[in-house]
Amino acid sequence: MDKLNILACYDVRTVTDTGKLRLRKMAKACEAFGQRVQYSVFELTVTEANYQRFLARALKIMEPTEDSLRIYVLGSDRRRVVRVYGVDGWRDFDGPLVI
């Protein structure tokens, strides 16, 4: 089964308590499908079905007149499109587990 590598970035307006709640909900939605690589940036390696689940959940959380969600589809091989300089917290959960 082919997986998509997705970069999800969001900006939630947090001047109100409801905005702060949306921010927490958006972070939890992203964490449910991927891993945080920067404060509001997540990398998701998902099937098409899980991508659609994530997108539906994220769009339900955000307020489109105040917030922004950006999705970048990176393709199937993350190593070809991602260059990291400095600390890289990304982990390959599909690769071998070394303890």
Secondary structure, 3 states (H helix, E strand, C coil): CCCEEEEEEEECCCCCHHHHHHHHHHHHHHHHHEEEEECCEEEEEECHHHHHHHHHHHHHHCCCCCCEEEEEEEECCHHHHCCCCCCCCCCCCCCCCCC
